[in-house]
Every structure is written in structure tokens, then in C-alpha cells.
Amino acid sequence: MITIVNISRHTFRKGVDLLFELIPKICKEFSNVKFILGGDGPKKYLLDQMVKTFELEDRVELLGKHN
């Protein structure tokens, strides 16, 4: 299993929009990849929405103050 960890403030400037697009594609292509995303910010809702939309609860772990 490969685990990719990202810890940052979830804002546009930090590239959270890129994660929103890339994570589902990576998970679809590689079954042995898992993500741990730590942090909070105004764009965290995008990550929450992505996990629910693509049913990635078992592959993406969101850590932060507001889980």
C-alpha cells in the first residue's frame, strides 16, 4: 500500500483544487494508493464533497479540527 500525505491549509493558493481533481483519478488507476489529508480551511468542503461523490471513504482520510 502506498500512502500519500498532504498537510496544509485548504485554500486555492495551496492547490486544494488540484487535489480535488487528481485524487479520484489516481484512486481509479491505482488500487494500492491511499491518501491522508490533514488541515482545515475554506476549501475543505471540496475535499469532503469529493470523498462522498466518488465513494472514497476507505481510501481518503481527512484529518483536521472539523471532521
C-alpha distances in whole Angstrom, upper triangle without the diagonal:
4,6,10,13,16,19,23,26,25,28,29,30,26,24,23,25,22,19,21,21,18,15,17,17,13,12,15,14,10,9,5,6,7,10,13,16,19,23,26,28,30,28,25,27,25,22,23,24,21,19,22,23,20,19,15,16,13,11,13,14,18,19,23,27,27,24
4,7,10,13,17,20,23,22,25,26,26,23,21,20,22,19,17,19,19,16,13,15,15,11,11,14,13,10,9,6,5,6,8,11,14,17,20,23,26,28,25,23,25,23,20,21,23,20,18,21,22,19,19,15,16,14,11,12,13,16,18,21,25,26,23
4,6,10,13,16,19,19,22,23,24,20,19,18,20,18,15,17,18,15,12,14,15,12,11,15,15,12,11,8,6,5,6,7,10,13,17,20,22,25,22,20,22,21,17,19,21,18,16,20,21,18,18,14,14,12,9,10,10,13,14,18,21,22,20
4,7,10,13,16,16,19,20,20,16,15,14,17,14,11,14,15,12,10,13,14,11,11,15,15,12,13,11,7,6,5,6,8,11,14,17,20,22,19,17,20,18,15,17,19,16,15,19,20,18,18,14,15,14,10,10,10,12,13,16,20,21,19
4,7,10,13,14,17,18,18,14,14,13,16,15,11,14,16,14,12,15,16,14,14,18,18,16,16,14,11,9,6,5,6,8,11,14,17,19,17,15,18,17,14,16,19,17,15,19,21,19,19,15,15,15,12,10,10,10,11,13,17,18,17
4,6,10,10,13,14,14,11,11,10,13,12,10,13,15,13,12,15,17,15,15,19,20,18,19,17,13,11,8,6,5,6,8,12,14,16,14,13,16,15,12,15,17,16,15,19,20,19,20,16,16,17,14,11,11,10,10,12,15,17,16
4,7,9,12,14,14,10,12,11,14,14,12,14,17,16,15,18,20,18,19,22,23,22,22,21,17,14,11,8,6,4,6,9,11,15,14,12,15,15,13,15,18,17,17,20,22,21,22,18,18,19,16,13,12,10,9,9,13,14,15
4,6,8,11,11,7,9,9,13,13,12,14,17,16,16,19,21,20,21,24,25,24,25,23,20,17,14,11,8,6,5,8,9,12,11,10,14,14,13,15,18,17,18,21,22,22,23,20,20,21,19,15,14,12,11,10,12,14,15
4,6,9,9,7,10,9,12,14,13,14,17,18,17,20,22,22,22,26,27,26,27,26,22,20,16,14,10,8,5,5,5,8,9,9,12,13,12,14,17,17,18,20,22,22,23,21,21,22,20,17,15,12,11,10,11,13,14
4,7,8,7,8,6,9,11,10,11,14,15,15,17,20,20,20,23,25,24,25,25,21,19,15,13,10,9,6,6,4,6,5,6,9,9,9,11,13,14,15,17,19,19,20,18,19,21,19,15,14,11,11,10,12,12,14
4,5,5,7,6,8,11,11,12,14,16,16,19,21,21,22,25,26,26,28,27,24,22,18,17,13,13,10,9,6,6,5,8,10,10,11,14,15,15,17,20,20,21,23,21,22,24,22,18,18,15,15,14,15,15,17
4,5,5,6,6,9,10,11,13,15,16,18,20,20,22,24,25,26,28,28,24,22,19,19,15,15,13,12,10,9,7,10,12,11,12,15,16,15,18,20,20,21,23,22,23,25,23,19,20,17,18,17,19,19,20
4,6,8,9,10,12,14,15,16,18,21,21,22,24,26,27,27,29,29,25,24,20,19,16,16,14,13,11,11,10,13,15,14,15,18,19,19,21,23,23,24,26,24,25,27,25,21,22,19,19,18,20,20,22
4,6,8,9,10,12,14,14,15,19,20,19,21,24,24,24,26,26,22,20,17,16,13,13,11,12,10,11,10,12,15,13,13,17,18,17,19,22,22,22,24,22,23,24,22,18,18,16,17,16,18,19,20
4,5,5,7,9,10,11,12,15,16,16,18,21,21,22,24,23,20,19,15,15,13,14,13,13,12,12,10,11,14,12,12,15,16,15,17,20,20,19,22,20,21,23,20,17,18,16,17,17,20,20,20
4,5,5,6,9,10,10,13,15,15,16,19,20,20,22,22,18,17,13,13,10,11,11,11,10,10,7,8,10,8,8,12,12,11,13,16,16,16,18,17,18,20,17,14,15,13,14,14,17,17,17
4,5,5,7,9,10,12,14,15,16,18,19,20,22,23,19,18,15,16,13,15,14,14,12,12,8,10,11,8,9,12,12,11,14,16,15,15,18,17,19,21,18,16,17,15,17,18,20,19,19
4,5,5,6,8,11,11,12,14,16,17,18,20,20,17,17,14,15,13,15,16,16,15,15,11,13,14,11,10,14,14,12,14,17,16,16,18,17,19,20,17,15,17,16,18,19,22,21,21
4,5,5,6,9,10,10,12,14,15,16,17,18,14,13,10,12,10,12,13,14,14,14,11,11,12,9,8,12,12,9,11,15,14,13,15,13,15,17,14,11,13,12,15,16,19,19,18
4,6,6,8,10,11,12,14,15,16,18,19,15,14,12,13,11,14,15,15,14,14,10,10,10,7,6,10,9,6,9,12,11,11,13,12,14,16,14,11,14,13,16,17,20,18,17
4,6,7,7,9,11,12,13,15,17,18,15,15,14,16,14,17,18,18,18,17,13,14,14,10,10,13,12,9,11,14,12,11,14,13,16,18,15,14,16,16,19,20,23,22,21
4,6,5,6,9,10,11,12,14,15,12,13,11,14,13,17,18,19,19,19,15,15,16,13,11,14,14,10,12,15,14,12,15,13,16,17,13,12,15,16,19,21,24,23,22
4,5,5,6,9,10,10,12,13,10,9,8,11,11,14,16,18,18,19,15,14,15,12,10,12,12,9,9,13,12,10,12,9,12,13,10,9,12,13,16,18,22,21,19
4,6,5,6,9,10,11,13,11,11,11,14,14,17,19,20,21,21,17,16,16,13,11,13,12,8,8,11,10,7,9,8,11,12,10,10,13,15,18,21,24,22,20
4,5,5,6,9,11,13,11,12,13,16,16,20,22,23,23,23,19,19,19,15,14,16,15,11,12,15,13,10,13,11,15,15,12,13,16,18,21,24,27,26,24
4,5,5,6,8,10,8,9,10,14,15,18,21,22,23,24,20,19,20,17,15,17,17,13,13,16,15,12,14,11,14,14,11,11,15,17,20,23,26,25,23
4,6,5,6,8,6,8,9,13,14,18,21,22,24,24,21,19,19,17,14,16,16,12,11,14,13,10,11,8,11,11,8,9,13,15,19,22,25,24,22
4,6,7,10,9,11,13,17,18,22,24,25,26,27,23,22,21,18,16,18,17,13,13,15,13,10,11,10,14,13,11,13,16,19,22,25,28,27,24
4,7,9,9,12,14,18,19,23,26,27,28,29,25,24,24,21,19,21,20,16,16,18,17,13,15,13,17,15,13,15,18,21,24,27,30,30,27
4,6,6,9,12,16,18,21,24,26,28,29,25,24,24,22,19,21,21,17,16,19,18,15,15,13,16,14,11,13,17,19,22,26,29,29,26
4,6,8,12,15,18,21,25,27,28,29,26,24,25,22,19,20,21,17,16,18,18,14,14,11,14,11,9,12,15,19,22,25,28,28,25
4,7,10,14,17,20,23,26,28,30,26,24,25,23,20,21,22,19,17,19,20,16,16,13,14,12,9,12,15,18,20,24,27,27,24
4,7,10,13,17,20,22,24,26,23,21,22,20,17,18,19,16,14,17,18,15,15,11,13,11,7,9,12,15,17,21,24,24,22
4,7,10,13,17,19,22,23,21,18,19,18,14,15,17,14,12,15,17,14,13,9,10,8,5,6,8,11,14,17,21,21,18
4,6,10,13,16,18,20,17,15,16,15,11,13,15,13,11,14,16,14,13,10,10,9,6,5,6,8,11,14,18,18,15
4,6,10,13,16,18,16,13,16,15,11,13,15,14,12,15,17,16,15,12,11,11,8,6,5,6,7,11,14,15,13
4,7,9,12,15,13,10,13,12,9,11,14,12,11,15,17,16,16,13,12,13,11,7,6,5,6,8,12,13,11
4,7,10,14,13,10,13,14,11,12,16,15,14,17,19,19,19,16,15,16,14,11,8,6,4,6,9,11,10
4,7,10,10,8,12,13,11,12,15,16,15,18,20,21,21,18,17,19,17,13,11,8,6,5,7,9,10
4,7,8,6,9,11,10,11,14,15,15,17,20,21,21,19,18,20,19,15,13,9,8,6,7,7,9
4,6,6,9,10,11,12,14,15,16,18,20,21,22,20,20,22,21,17,16,12,12,9,10,10,12
4,6,7,9,11,12,13,15,16,18,19,21,22,21,21,24,22,19,18,14,15,12,13,11,14
4,5,6,7,9,10,11,13,15,16,17,19,18,18,21,20,16,16,13,14,13,14,12,14
4,5,5,6,9,10,11,13,14,16,17,15,15,18,17,13,12,9,10,9,11,9,10
4,5,5,6,8,10,11,12,14,15,15,15,18,17,14,14,11,13,12,13,10,11
4,5,5,6,9,10,10,12,14,13,14,17,16,13,14,12,14,14,16,14,13
4,5,5,6,9,10,11,12,10,11,14,13,9,10,8,11,12,14,12,11
4,6,5,6,9,10,10,10,10,13,13,10,10,8,11,12,13,11,9
4,6,5,6,9,10,10,11,14,14,12,13,11,15,15,17,14,13
4,5,5,6,8,8,10,13,12,10,12,11,15,16,18,16,14
4,6,6,6,5,6,9,9,7,9,9,13,15,17,15,13
4,6,5,7,7,11,11,10,12,12,15,17,19,16,14
4,6,8,10,13,13,12,15,15,18,20,22,19,17
4,6,9,11,10,10,13,14,18,21,23,21,18
4,6,8,9,9,12,13,17,20,22,20,17
4,5,5,6,9,11,15,17,20,18,15
4,6,6,7,9,12,15,18,16,13
4,6,8,11,14,17,20,19,15
4,7,10,13,17,20,19,16
4,6,10,13,16,16,13
4,6,10,13,13,10
4,7,10,9,7
4,7,8,7
4,6,6
4,6
4
